[in-house]
Amino acid sequence: MNRELICICCPMGCRINVTAEDGVITEVTGNTCPRGKEYAVSELTAPVRMVTSSVKTDGGVCVPVKTAAPVPKEKIMDVMKEIKETRTVLPVKMGDVIINDVAGTGINIIATRSSDLT
């Protein structure tokens, strides 16, 4: 199997070609740095994504949030469902943990901006 990816690790956007045989990656070409190779291997074996969203407060204000680390791609919908069902109370400080261990991933949802009642 041959697959072409565009690397998202830096602004260069290298076109990376990955060759795999029987589920084993045998060659990665086109990357200009080691991060590109790491990205390509990860993307084909265990893709992950950062998730950004917002959580409602009891007062109707929304607090912007994100995952503290990338989550497995197949867990994104579970993460979003849990975020949608969550309510928090103000005040919230940037970096506060809003949800512990979201969707059983071991990753927290954190506030990306401070919000208070004003």
Long-range contacts (C-beta under 8 A, 24 or more apart in sequence): 3-44, 5-39, 5-40, 5-43, 7-31, 7-35, 7-36, 7-39, 7-40, 8-39, 9-33, 9-35, 9-36, 9-38, 9-39, 10-35, 16-40, 18-44, 20-44, 46-72, 47-72, 47-73, 48-72, 48-73, 49-73, 49-76, 51-76, 51-79, 51-80, 51-83, 52-112, 53-80, 53-83, 54-83, 55-83, 55-86, 55-87, 55-88, 55-98, 55-99, 55-109, 56-86, 56-87, 56-88, 57-87, 57-88, 57-89, 57-90, 57-92, 57-115, 58-87, 58-88, 58-89, 59-90, 59-117, 61-90, 61-115, 63-88, 63-90, 63-92, 63-98, 63-111, 63-113, 63-115, 64-111, 64-112, 64-113, 65-98, 65-99, 65-109, 65-110, 65-111, 65-112, 66-109, 66-110, 66-112, 67-102, 67-107, 67-108, 67-109, 67-110, 68-97, 68-107, 68-108, 68-109, 68-110, 69-107, 70-107, 71-102, 71-103, 71-105, 71-107, 72-105, 75-103, 75-105, 78-103, 78-104, 79-103, 79-105, 79-109, 82-109, 83-109, 90-115, 90-116, 90-117, 91-115, 91-116, 91-117, 92-116
